[in-house]
Amino acid sequence: MMIYPETFEEKLGFDQIRSRLKSYCLSMAGQGWVDSMTFSTDFDFIRTLLHQNVEFRLILEKGESFPSKHFVDPVEWINKISLEGNWLEADEFLNLAYGIDTILACKTFFAKNAEVYPQLHVLALPVSLSQQMSHDVYAKIDDKGVVKDSASADLNRIRKKLRDEQSRLRKLADQIFKAAVGSNWVPEGALPTIRDGRVVIPIQAEHKRKLKGFILDESATGQTVFMEPTEMLDANNEIRELEHEEKREVIRILKALTAEFRTQLPTLKSSFRFLAQIDFIRAKAKFALDINADLPILERQPELTWYNAKHPLLYLSLKGKRDVVPLTIELNPEHRMLLVSGPNAGGKSVCLKTVGLLQYMFQCGLLVPLSDRSRVGVFQDIFLDIGDQQSIENDLSTYSSHLRNMNVFIDAASDRSLVLIDEMGSGTDPNFGGAIAQAILSSLLEKKVWGVATTHYYNLKLFASQQTGIRNAAMRFDDKNLIPLYILDIGKPGSSFALEIARKTGLPSHTIEVAEKLVGKDLTGFEALVRSLEQERQELSTKITRLEKQETDLKQSLAKYQALSTELETKKKEILNRAKEDASRLLKDTNREIEKTIRHIKENKAEKKETLRVRKNLETLTHKVASPEPIERTPEVPLKEGDRVRIIGQEGSGTILSIQGNNATVQFGLLKSITRLSKLEKITAAAEKEISAKLRAAGINVMEKRANFNPTLDLRGKRVDEVTGILEQYLDTAILLGQGEVRILHGKGEGVLRKVVRDQLKQYKEVASANDEHVERGGDGITVVVLK
């Protein structure tokens, strides 16, 4: 495995990606993982890293309540614990306990969601920390990082006695201080204070001999001395002794606790390594979201078939300003090398850097910004030759350095190497430089090396068009406006547009004419042919794009009308079923009343024949209501092809295309429908205008509303005062269109939007229910609304 040169990451900008990843980390330990991230050729290892990245990206996208605090770096603490006789301070133990809780919370989260995040769950399995470890810390240390009185019986006794002595000393100090104040020995506004851990009385220097005691300090001016009165000496000494005793007991407790943790040192190290790794994976996932990265199709062998690839740093720098033109590029076993040509500032070097940076990112375990249908393989080496490599120290010119790199490539590259060469052959005499560059390309092709090279040289373009294993490619250029389009076209060489650019910059026409003569007709003709082919290709591409759009629009329209037809049929069946149910219910009620009447007749001894006749009529009525026949009518005016008609009871109108027996084929807008003649009625032009006017007056275009309706309403980022109007309009449209179920995406946050949405939904009688989405699809960040 070889990455060349040593400055590879700086030349392609990967060092900037490392810096950005570090900024996303929550701990120094996570940043350490960023520093240790390296290029790998192990396919299975790369795949695992990428799937971990994908899973954590999903956690961020779903807004899961994943731990984000106390990602601590315990290296210093673990080093302390490992030394026999050493101990951690109370605040260090407290932070260590917080870190243990975070580790266990991460493990619990992955265990509960093992099916959703399998790779991260596997990563957490070896963690074997016990919750008891943090409980032991909390039992002895409070949340301010101080050892509790209850940590031991001796400590409790010592601190109680210390508080008593301090109280007695304060009272004694107050008595002496009041007497000194009464004698005017104390400076105005002064109070008893502490010096060297002992309570002292401030006394004016001229009165210091009037108070028996010891001078422990004096003010900066020397006008005030701080004295410990003789009466307070024993009390201060007692307090000092108790403080030392307290400190010894605290150290004993911390040592004992440290010794307990020392037995779990291997477990602590591996568990905090897991926490640092999670921090690192989280940073990679955040970066993937920033650059809109995805997981491509992975290949064990070298392959490079990319769609819509974007340079991540360029994408971030232009975010919110303008879109980055994506790169589509393919290298395969038949065409392992690509020779890219085109004008200066046309995007050749960006193309080269994009290939190198994305491949390097991929093999470092980072998701890359390209389409998920792209295919990315694993290379053994990556060699790069780009930029000014002049070296004064080594007495190397740019071209000499370039040739030294070529020597390394030819010597070390193999059929599993990716070689990237910018401006091949430049920096010396064009004739010799072009010849040497062609020989180098030939040597690399013999070794079946994969690669991308950029050039302006005419002989290299001809070589690529005649040699197997290499293809020409060009950066597309608008020759009318003389601006680059940054689109890579594979299969043809590009023009440098040198003469055209010279004209645009204002170079005298006479000078340009001389240049054309010096270049010669053959080369000028070749450039003209290239430009002509480019223009024809662009025109063809425009036509194809337009036809594809028309085909897509047609398919969408057809799909919409098919869906509408299906929905109408479903609604029709629902209405009929509901009508049958209502009729059946009515029939049962009627039947009950008639039965009562019959019973009444019997009780009054009515004739048997009369009773049978009533029952028979009842059965006939039951049969008719249970199986109602659709209401049809015979058209008053015979219908024929070309007539404008409408379905009886409906507003929409159409034209009869053909009649077959009792059925007619009717064109309703773009939808054809076969309908019974008995359900149609002829409509006059005046009536049709009246119907159209009614619909326009109502301002309702149901077809348009249905085509543009989205069953998910996203309210994230909206203010509370905006939500009411947006939700009201959305629900009105959903009810109008007969939607059965919609989803309101309001996010989790503090739950304010969720409460506003739920409260407003209660006001709609058309709302059958409003519940949280399934936890794997958003949980309480989404409300699923079922409409009646």
C-alpha positions in Angstrom: 0.0 0.0 0.0 1.3 3.4 -1.0 0.0 7.0 -0.8 2.3 9.4 -2.8 3.5 12.0 -2.1 3.8 12.6 1.6 1.9 15.9 1.2 -1.0 14.0 -0.5 -3.6 15.1 2.1 -2.6 18.8 2.0 -2.6 18.9 -1.9 -6.1 17.5 -2.1 -7.5 19.3 1.0 -8.1 16.2 3.2 -6.4 18.1 6.0 -9.3 20.5 6.0 -11.7 17.6 6.3 -9.8 16.4 9.3 -10.1 19.8 10.9 -13.8 19.9 10.3 -14.3 16.5 11.7 -12.4 17.5 14.9 -14.7 20.5 15.3 -17.7 18.1 15.4 -16.1 15.9 18.1 -17.3 16.3 21.7 -14.0 15.1 23.3 -10.3 15.1 22.9 -10.5 11.3 22.7 -12.8 11.6 19.6 -10.3 14.1 18.0 -7.6 11.5 18.6 -9.6 9.1 16.5 -9.8 11.7 13.7 -6.0 12.1 13.8 -5.5 8.3 13.6 -7.9 7.9 10.7 -5.9 6.3 7.8 -6.3 5.0 4.3 -7.3 1.3 4.2 -7.3 -1.4 1.6 -9.3 -3.9 3.7 -12.7 -4.1 2.0 -14.5 -5.6 4.9 -13.1 -3.0 7.3 -14.1 -0.2 5.0 -17.6 -1.6 4.6 -18.1 -1.8 8.4 -16.9 1.8 8.9 -19.3 3.0 6.2 -22.3 1.1 7.5 -21.6 2.5 11.0 -21.5 5.9 9.5 -24.9 5.3 7.7 -26.5 4.1 10.9 -25.4 7.1 13.0 -26.5 9.4 10.2 -30.0 7.9 10.5 -29.9 8.6 14.3 -29.2 12.3 13.5 -31.8 12.5 10.7 -34.5 11.0 12.9 -33.6 13.2 15.8 -33.2 10.3 18.2 -32.6 11.1 21.9 -29.0 9.9 21.8 -26.6 10.9 24.6 -24.6 14.0 23.8 -23.1 15.0 27.1 -20.1 13.9 29.2 -18.0 12.5 26.3 -14.9 12.8 28.5 -11.3 11.9 27.8 -10.1 9.7 30.8 -6.5 9.2 29.7 -5.0 11.3 32.5 -7.3 9.7 35.1 -6.6 6.2 33.9 -2.9 6.9 34.2 -3.4 8.0 37.8 -5.5 4.9 38.6 -2.8 2.6 37.2 -0.2 3.8 39.6 -0.3 1.9 42.9 -0.9 4.2 45.9 -2.1 7.1 43.7 -5.7 8.4 43.8 -8.2 10.5 41.9 -9.5 13.7 43.3 -13.3 13.9 44.1 -14.1 16.1 41.0 -12.2 13.7 38.7 -14.2 10.7 40.1 -17.4 12.6 39.5 -16.6 13.3 35.8 -15.5 9.7 35.4 -18.8 8.5 36.8 -20.6 10.8 34.3 -18.6 9.3 31.5 -19.5 5.7 32.7 -23.2 6.7 32.7 -22.9 8.0 29.1 -21.2 4.8 28.0 -24.0 2.7 29.5 -26.7 4.9 28.0 -25.1 4.4 24.6 -25.0 0.7 25.0 -28.6 0.6 26.2 -29.8 2.7 23.2 -28.1 0.3 20.7 -29.4 -2.8 22.5 -33.0 -1.4 22.3 -32.5 -0.6 18.6 -30.3 -3.5 17.6 -32.4 -4.3 14.4 -32.2 -0.7 13.2 -28.6 -0.1 14.0 -26.9 -3.6 13.9 -23.3 -2.4 13.3 -23.4 0.0 16.1 -25.0 -2.6 18.4 -22.1 -5.0 17.6 -19.7 -2.2 18.4 -21.3 -1.9 21.9 -21.5 -5.6 22.7 -18.0 -5.9 24.3 -18.7 -3.0 26.8 -19.0 -4.7 30.2 -19.0 -1.8 32.6 -21.2 -2.1 35.7 -23.6 0.6 36.7 -22.4 -0.1 40.3 -19.1 1.7 39.5 -20.9 5.1 39.1 -23.2 4.3 42.0 -20.2 3.8 44.2 -18.9 7.3 43.2 -22.3 9.0 43.7 -22.6 7.3 47.2 -19.4 9.0 48.3 -19.2 12.2 46.2 -21.9 14.9 45.8 -22.8 16.7 42.5 -20.3 19.6 43.4 -17.4 17.2 43.5 -17.0 17.1 47.3 -16.7 14.0 49.4 -19.9 13.5 51.3 -20.0 13.5 55.2 -21.7 10.0 54.9 -18.7 8.6 52.9 -17.4 7.2 56.3 -18.3 7.3 59.9 -15.0 8.9 60.8 -15.4 11.6 58.3 -18.9 12.3 59.6 -17.6 12.6 63.2 -14.6 14.8 62.2 -16.7 17.3 60.2 -19.3 17.5 63.0 -16.6 18.3 65.5 -15.0 20.7 63.1 -18.3 22.6 62.7 -18.7 22.8 66.4 -15.2 24.2 66.9 -15.7 26.7 64.1 -18.9 27.8 65.7 -17.3 28.2 69.1 -14.4 30.1 67.5 -16.7 32.5 65.7 -18.5 33.3 69.0 -15.1 33.9 70.8 -13.9 36.1 67.8 -17.1 38.1 67.9 -16.6 38.8 71.6 -13.0 39.9 71.3 -13.8 41.9 68.1 -16.7 43.8 69.9 -14.4 44.7 72.8 -11.7 45.9 70.3 -14.2 48.0 68.5 -15.4 49.5 71.8 -11.8 50.5 72.5 -11.5 52.0 69.0 -8.6 49.7 68.1 -10.3 48.4 64.9 -10.1 50.3 61.6 -13.5 51.6 60.5 -15.5 49.1 58.5 -13.1 46.2 59.2 -14.3 42.7 60.1 -12.7 39.5 61.4 -11.0 37.6 58.6 -8.8 34.5 57.8 -5.0 34.5 57.5 -3.1 31.3 56.9 -6.3 29.3 57.7 -6.7 31.0 61.1 -9.3 33.5 62.3 -7.7 36.9 63.0 -8.8 40.4 64.2 -7.8 43.5 62.3 -6.2 46.0 64.7 -4.8 49.5 64.0 -1.0 49.3 64.1 -0.7 51.9 66.9 -2.8 49.7 69.2 -1.2 46.3 68.5 0.5 46.1 71.9 -2.8 46.6 73.7 -4.2 43.2 72.5 -2.4 40.1 73.7 -1.8 37.7 70.8 0.3 37.0 67.6 0.6 39.1 64.5 0.1 36.9 61.5 -0.1 39.6 58.7 -0.3 43.3 58.0 -1.9 45.4 55.3 0.0 46.8 52.3 0.3 50.2 54.0 1.3 48.8 57.3 -1.4 50.7 59.1 -3.4 47.6 60.0 -2.2 44.3 61.5 -4.0 41.0 61.7 -3.7 39.5 65.1 -4.6 36.1 66.5 -5.6 36.8 70.2 -4.2 34.5 72.8 -7.7 33.4 73.8 -8.3 32.1 70.2 -4.9 30.3 69.8 -6.1 26.9 71.2 -9.4 27.0 69.2 -7.5 27.8 66.0 -5.0 25.0 66.6 -7.9 22.6 67.3 -9.6 23.6 64.0 -6.3 23.3 62.1 -5.7 19.8 63.5 -9.3 18.7 62.6 -8.8 20.1 59.1 -5.7 17.9 58.7 -7.6 15.0 60.1 -10.4 15.6 57.6 -8.0 15.8 54.7 -6.3 12.5 55.7 -9.7 10.8 55.9 -10.8 12.1 52.5 -7.6 10.9 50.9 -8.1 7.5 52.6 -11.7 7.3 51.1 -10.4 8.4 47.6 -7.6 5.9 47.7 -10.0 3.1 48.6 -12.3 4.0 45.8 -9.3 4.3 43.4 -8.2 0.8 44.4 -11.6 -0.5 43.5 -11.5 1.1 40.1 -7.9 -0.2 39.6 -9.3 -3.8 39.5 -11.5 -2.7 36.6 -8.8 -0.9 34.7 -8.9 -3.0 31.5 -12.7 -2.7 31.4 -12.5 1.1 31.8 -9.9 1.4 29.0 -12.0 -0.6 26.5 -15.2 1.1 27.5 -13.9 4.6 27.1 -12.3 3.6 23.9 -15.8 2.7 22.7 -17.1 6.1 23.8 -14.3 7.9 21.9 -15.1 5.8 18.8 -18.8 6.7 19.0 -17.8 10.4 19.2 -15.7 9.9 16.1 -18.5 8.1 14.2 -21.0 10.8 15.2 -18.6 13.5 13.8 -18.3 11.5 10.5 -22.1 11.3 10.4 -22.6 15.0 10.9 -20.0 15.7 8.2 -21.9 13.3 5.8 -25.1 15.3 6.4 -23.2 18.6 5.8 -21.9 17.5 2.4 -25.1 15.4 1.5 -23.0 12.2 1.3 -24.3 8.8 0.6 -23.4 5.1 0.6 -22.5 3.9 -3.0 -22.4 0.3 -4.2 -19.2 -1.2 -2.8 -16.8 -3.3 -5.0 -13.8 -5.4 -3.7 -11.8 -4.8 -6.9 -10.8 -1.4 -8.4 -13.7 0.3 -10.1 -14.7 3.9 -10.6 -18.2 4.4 -12.0 -19.5 7.6 -10.4 -22.7 9.6 -10.9 -23.3 13.2 -9.7 -20.1 13.3 -7.6 -19.3 16.6 -5.9 -16.1 18.0 -4.5 -17.0 18.3 -0.7 -15.0 21.4 0.1 -16.2 23.2 -3.0 -19.8 22.2 -2.1 -19.4 23.6 1.4 -17.8 26.8 0.2 -20.6 27.5 -2.3 -23.4 26.3 -0.1 -26.2 28.8 -0.2 -24.6 30.8 -3.0 -24.8 28.6 -6.1 -24.9 24.9 -7.0 -21.8 22.8 -7.7 -21.9 21.1 -11.1 -21.8 17.4 -10.4 -19.2 15.1 -12.0 -20.1 11.8 -13.8 -17.1 9.7 -14.6 -16.3 6.1 -15.4 -13.1 4.0 -15.4 -13.5 0.3 -16.2 -11.3 -2.7 -17.0 -11.5 -1.9 -20.7 -10.8 1.8 -20.3 -8.7 2.2 -17.2 -7.3 5.7 -17.9 -9.0 9.0 -18.9 -7.2 11.9 -20.6 -9.1 15.1 -19.9 -8.5 18.2 -22.0 -10.1 21.5 -22.4 -9.5 25.3 -21.8 -7.8 26.7 -18.7 -10.1 27.3 -15.7 -12.5 24.9 -17.4 -12.6 22.4 -14.4 -9.9 19.9 -15.4 -8.0 20.2 -12.1 -11.2 20.2 -10.0 -12.2 17.0 -11.8 -8.8 15.4 -11.0 -9.0 16.5 -7.3 -12.6 15.3 -6.9 -11.6 11.8 -8.0 -8.5 11.7 -5.7 -10.3 13.2 -2.7 -13.4 11.1 -2.9 -11.5 7.9 -3.4 -9.3 8.7 -0.4 -12.3 9.6 1.7 -14.0 6.4 0.8 -11.0 4.2 1.8 -10.7 6.2 5.1 -14.3 5.1 5.9 -16.1 8.3 5.1 -19.4 8.6 3.1 -18.9 10.4 -0.1 -21.1 13.0 -2.0 -22.2 11.0 -5.0 -25.3 9.1 -6.1 -26.1 5.9 -4.3 -26.1 4.0 -7.6 -22.4 4.8 -8.1 -19.9 1.9 -7.9 -16.7 2.5 -5.9 -13.9 0.0 -5.7 -10.9 -0.4 -3.5 -7.4 0.6 -4.8 -4.1 -0.6 -3.4 -2.3 2.7 -4.0 -3.0 6.3 -5.0 -0.3 8.4 -6.7 -0.7 12.1 -7.3 1.2 14.7 -9.3 -0.4 18.1 -9.1 0.6 21.8 -8.6 3.9 23.6 -8.5 6.5 21.3 -7.0 9.6 23.4 -7.4 12.1 22.8 -4.6 15.0 25.2 -3.9 16.3 23.0 -1.1 16.6 20.0 -3.4 17.6 22.1 -6.5 14.6 20.8 -8.4 12.6 22.7 -11.0 8.9 22.1 -11.4 9.5 19.8 -14.5 12.3 17.9 -12.8 10.1 17.2 -9.8 7.3 16.2 -12.2 9.7 13.7 -13.9 10.8 12.3 -10.5 7.2 11.6 -9.7 6.7 9.9 -13.0 9.6 7.7 -12.2 8.0 6.7 -8.9 4.7 6.0 -10.7 6.2 3.8 -13.4 8.3 1.9 -10.8 5.7 1.4 -8.1 2.3 1.4 -9.7 0.3 -1.8 -10.5 -3.0 -2.9 -11.9 -4.5 -2.0 -8.5 -3.1 1.6 -8.4 -4.9 4.9 -9.1 -2.6 7.5 -10.7 -3.7 11.2 -11.0 -1.5 13.5 -13.1 -2.3 17.2 -13.7 -1.1 19.1 -16.8 0.8 16.2 -18.1 3.9 17.1 -20.1 3.9 20.8 -19.2 6.9 22.7 -17.9 9.4 22.2 -20.7 9.7 22.3 -24.5 6.3 21.2 -25.9 7.8 18.9 -28.5 10.0 17.0 -26.0 7.5 17.4 -23.2 4.7 15.9 -25.3 6.9 13.0 -26.4 8.0 12.1 -22.9 4.4 12.4 -21.6 3.2 10.0 -24.3 6.0 7.5 -23.5 5.0 7.7 -19.8 1.3 7.1 -20.6 2.3 4.1 -22.7 4.3 2.6 -19.8 1.4 3.1 -17.4 -1.0 1.5 -19.8 1.3 -1.5 -20.2 1.1 -1.9 -16.4 -2.7 -1.7 -16.6 -2.7 1.2 -14.2 -6.0 3.1 -13.5 -5.9 6.9 -13.6 -6.9 10.3 -14.7 -4.6 12.8 -16.5 -5.2 16.3 -17.7 -3.4 17.9 -20.7 -3.4 20.5 -23.5 -1.1 18.5 -25.8 -2.3 17.7 -29.2 -0.2 14.5 -29.6 -1.6 13.1 -26.3 -5.2 13.6 -27.5 -4.3 11.7 -30.7 -2.6 9.0 -28.7 -5.6 8.5 -26.4 -7.9 8.2 -29.5 -5.8 5.5 -31.1 -4.6 3.5 -28.0 -6.7 0.8 -26.2 -7.1 1.2 -22.5 -7.4 5.0 -22.5 -10.1 7.4 -23.5 -10.3 11.1 -24.3 -12.6 13.3 -22.3 -13.3 17.0 -22.4 -14.6 19.7 -20.1 -17.6 21.2 -21.8 -17.3 24.9 -22.8 -19.7 27.5 -24.1 -17.9 28.7 -27.3 -20.4 31.5 -27.9 -20.1 33.2 -24.5 -16.6 31.7 -23.9 -17.4 30.5 -20.4 -16.8 27.0 -18.9 -19.7 24.7 -18.1 -17.8 22.3 -15.8 -19.4 19.2 -17.3 -17.2 16.2 -18.2 -17.9 14.6 -21.6 -16.2 11.2 -22.1 -15.3 10.0 -25.5 -13.9 13.0 -27.3 -10.9 15.4 -26.8 -11.5 19.0 -25.8 -10.4 22.2 -27.4 -8.2 24.7 -25.5 -10.1 27.6 -27.1 -6.8 29.5 -27.0 -7.4 31.7 -30.0 -11.1 32.5 -29.0 -10.0 33.4 -25.4 -7.3 35.6 -26.8 -9.8 37.5 -28.9 -12.1 37.9 -25.9 -9.3 39.4 -23.8 -8.7 42.0 -26.5 -5.5 40.9 -28.1 -5.1 42.7 -31.5 -6.7 40.9 -34.4 -3.4 41.1 -36.4 -1.6 39.3 -33.7 -4.2 36.6 -33.6 -4.0 36.2 -37.4 -0.3 35.7 -37.2 -0.8 33.1 -34.4 -3.2 31.2 -36.6 -0.7 31.1 -39.4 2.0 29.9 -37.1 -0.2 27.2 -35.7 -0.9 25.9 -39.1 -4.1 24.8 -40.9 -4.0 21.2 -39.7 -4.1 22.0 -36.0 -6.5 24.9 -36.5 -8.8 22.6 -38.6 -8.6 20.0 -35.8 -9.6 22.5 -33.2 -12.5 23.7 -35.4 -13.7 20.1 -35.9 -13.6 19.5 -32.2 -15.7 22.7 -31.6 -18.1 21.7 -34.3 -18.6 18.3 -32.8 -19.1 19.9 -29.4 -21.8 22.2 -30.7 -23.6 19.3 -32.4 -23.4 17.3 -29.2 -24.8 20.1 -27.1 -27.7 20.6 -29.4 -28.5 16.8 -29.4 -28.2 16.8 -25.6 -30.7 19.7 -25.3 -33.2 17.8 -27.5 -32.8 14.6 -25.6 -33.3 16.4 -22.3 -36.5 18.1 -23.6 -37.9 14.8 -24.9 -37.1 13.1 -21.6 -38.9 15.8 -19.7 -41.9 15.5 -22.0 -42.0 11.7 -21.5 -41.7 12.1 -17.8 -44.5 14.7 -17.7 -46.7 12.3 -19.8 -46.0 9.4 -17.5 -46.8 11.5 -14.4 -50.1 12.7 -16.0 -51.1 9.2 -16.9 -50.3 8.0 -13.4 -52.3 10.8 -11.8 -55.4 10.1 -13.9 -55.1 6.3 -13.3 -54.9 7.0 -9.6 -57.9 9.3 -9.8 -59.9 6.8 -11.7 -59.1 4.1 -9.1 -60.0 6.4 -6.3 -63.3 7.4 -7.9 -64.3 3.7 -8.3 -63.3 3.0 -4.7 -65.4 6.0 -3.5 -68.3 4.8 -5.6 -68.2 1.3 -4.0 -68.0 2.9 -0.5 -71.0 5.1 -1.2 -73.1 2.1 -2.5 -72.1 0.0 0.5 -72.9 2.8 2.9 -76.3 3.2 1.2 -77.0 -0.5 1.5 -76.1 -0.4 5.2 -78.4 2.6 5.8 -81.2 0.9 3.9 -80.7 -2.4 5.8 -80.8 -0.5 9.1 -84.0 1.3 8.1 -85.5 -1.9 7.0 -84.8 -3.6 10.3 -86.5 -0.7 12.1 -89.4 -0.9 9.8 -89.6 -4.6 10.1 -89.7 -4.3 13.9 -92.6 -1.9 13.7 -94.5 -4.1 11.3 -94.0 -7.1 13.5 -95.5 -5.2 16.3 -98.5 -4.4 14.1 -98.9 -8.0 13.1 -98.8 -9.1 16.7 -101.4 -6.5 17.5 -103.7 -7.8 14.7 -103.3 -11.4 16.0 -104.1 -10.3 19.5 -107.2 -8.7 18.1 -108.0 -12.0 16.2 -107.6 -10.7 12.7 -108.1 -13.1 9.8 -105.1 -15.4 9.0 -105.2 -14.6 5.2 -104.8 -10.9 6.0 -101.8 -11.6 8.2 -100.1 -13.7 5.5 -100.6 -11.0 3.0 -98.9 -8.4 5.2 -95.9 -10.7 5.8 -95.6 -11.3 2.0 -95.5 -7.6 1.3 -92.9 -7.2 4.1 -90.6 -9.9 2.5 -90.9 -8.2 -0.9 -90.0 -4.8 0.6 -87.0 -6.5 2.4 -85.7 -8.0 -0.9 -86.0 -4.6 -2.7 -84.1 -2.6 0.0 -81.4 -5.2 0.5 -80.6 -5.4 -3.2 -81.4 -1.9 -4.7 -81.1 -1.6 -8.4 -79.2 1.5 -9.7 -81.4 4.3 -10.7 -81.3 4.7 -14.5 -83.4 6.6 -17.0 -84.0 6.4 -20.7 -82.5 9.5 -22.4 -85.2 11.8 -23.6 -83.1 12.6 -26.7 -81.1 9.7 -28.3 -77.4 10.1 -27.8 -74.9 9.8 -30.6 -71.1 10.1 -31.2 -69.7 13.6 -30.7 -72.5 14.7 -28.2 -71.4 16.6 -25.1 -72.7 14.8 -22.1 -72.4 14.5 -18.3 -73.0 11.7 -15.8 -76.4 12.3 -14.2 -76.0 14.2 -10.9 -72.4 15.3 -11.6 -70.9 18.6 -12.9 -68.0 17.3 -15.1 -68.7 17.0 -18.8 -67.2 15.0 -21.7 -67.6 14.0 -25.4 -68.9 10.6 -26.6 -66.3 8.9 -28.7 -68.2 5.8 -29.6 -71.3 3.8 -28.7 -71.4 0.0 -28.4 -74.9 -1.3 -27.5 -76.0 0.2 -24.2 -72.5 1.5 -23.3 -70.6 4.6 -24.5 -66.9 5.5 -24.5 -66.7 9.1 -23.1 -63.6 11.3 -23.1 -63.5 13.3 -19.8 -60.5 15.6 -20.2 -57.5 13.2 -20.6 -59.4 10.3 -19.1 -61.5 7.8 -21.1 -64.4 6.0 -19.4 -66.9 3.4 -20.5 -70.3 4.4 -19.1 -73.9 3.0 -19.5 -76.0 5.3 -21.8 -78.8 5.3 -19.2 -76.5 7.1 -16.7 -75.7 9.9 -19.2 -77.6 13.0 -20.2 -77.0 15.4 -23.0 -75.8 18.9 -22.0 -76.2 22.1 -24.0 -73.4 24.6 -24.6 -75.1 27.1 -22.4 -75.4 24.7 -19.5 -71.8 23.7 -19.9 -70.7 27.3 -19.8 -72.8 27.8 -16.6 -71.1 24.8 -14.9 -67.7 26.0 -15.9 -68.5 29.4 -14.5 -69.6 27.9 -11.2 -66.4 26.0 -10.8 -64.3 29.0 -11.7 -66.3 31.2 -9.3 -65.7 28.7 -6.5 -62.0 28.8 -7.2 -61.6 25.1 -6.9 -59.4 23.1 -9.2 -59.6 19.6 -7.6 -57.4 18.0 -10.3 -54.6 20.5 -9.7 -55.0 20.3 -5.9 -54.8 16.5 -6.1 -51.7 16.5 -8.3 -49.9 18.9 -6.0 -51.0 17.5 -2.7 -48.3 16.1 -0.4 -49.6 13.7 2.3 -46.8 14.9 4.7 -46.9 18.5 6.0 -43.5 19.7 7.3 -43.9 22.4 10.1 -40.3 22.2 11.4 -38.7 25.7 11.8 -42.2 27.4 11.7 -43.2 29.8 14.4 -46.2 29.0 16.6 -48.2 31.9 15.2 -47.6 30.6 11.6 -48.7 27.0 12.3 -52.4 27.6 12.8 -53.1 29.1 9.4 -50.8 26.6 7.5 -52.4 23.6 9.3 -56.0 24.9 8.7 -55.4 25.3 5.0 -53.7 21.9 4.7 -56.5 20.0 6.5 -59.2 21.8 4.5 -57.5 20.6 1.3 -57.0 17.1 2.7 -60.7 16.8 3.6 -61.7 18.2 0.2 -59.6 15.6 -1.6 -60.9 12.8 0.6 -57.6 11.8 2.0 -57.7 8.9 4.4 -54.5 9.7 6.3 -51.9 12.5 6.5 -48.7 13.0 8.5 -47.8 16.2 10.3 -44.0 16.5 10.8 -43.4 18.9 13.7 -40.2 17.5 15.2 -39.5 16.8 18.9 -37.7 19.8 20.5 -39.5 21.0 23.6 -42.9 19.7 22.3 -44.5 23.2 21.7 -45.3 22.6 18.1 -46.7 19.1 18.8 -49.1 20.5 21.5 -50.3 23.3 19.1 -50.9 20.8 16.3 -52.8 18.3 18.6 -54.9 21.1 20.1 -56.0 22.3 16.7 -56.7 18.8 15.4 -59.2 18.3 18.3 -61.3 21.1 16.7 -62.0 19.1 13.5 -64.9 16.7 13.6 -63.5 15.1 10.4 -60.4 13.9 12.4 -60.9 10.3 13.5 -57.6 10.0 15.4 -54.2 11.7 15.9 -51.3 9.5 17.2 -47.5 9.4 17.2 -45.8 7.8 14.3 -44.0 4.5 14.8 -40.8 5.0 16.8 -38.6 3.7 13.9 -40.2 6.2 11.5 -40.0 9.3 13.7 -41.9 8.6 16.9 -43.4 11.6 18.7 -41.8 14.0 16.2 -44.6 13.1 13.7 -48.4 13.0 14.2 -50.3 10.6 12.0 -53.8 11.9 11.4 -56.6 9.6 10.3 -59.5 11.4 8.6 -63.1 10.2 8.6 
